[in-house]
Amino acid sequence: MDAIESPCILVCSIDEVTGYCFGCGRTRAEIAAWLAMTPSERRAVMEALPARLSTIERKPRRETRRARLARERAGNAG
């Protein structure tokens, strides 16, 4: 059996705005169907991934300490 190429980098979290995985850029449906896709279908998806990943705004899942302090300073400055 041949190995199936995958763009997965084990950062499995879906961006709520775009619907793309933060790590690989695939949709949930593409991730679920990956093993059933033909090699040409997988190649077509992989060709689209760089453009998709550039549309994702990479924000922390939770507020970082630095962001919280900056927000508090901004609130106290006004």
Residue pairs with C-beta under 8 A, 6 or more apart in sequence:
4 34
4 35
4 42
5 42
5 46
6 24
6 34
7 24
7 25
7 26
7 46
7 49
8 23
8 24
8 31
9 23
9 24
10 23
11 21
11 22
11 23
11 24
12 21
12 23
13 21
13 22
13 23
13 61
14 20
14 21
14 22
14 28
15 21
15 22
15 56
15 57
17 56
17 57
18 52
18 55
18 56
19 27
19 28
20 26
20 27
20 52
20 53
20 55
20 56
21 27
21 31
22 56
22 58
24 31
24 49
25 48
25 49
25 50
25 52
25 53
25 56
26 34
26 45
26 49
30 37
30 45
34 42
37 45
60 67
63 71
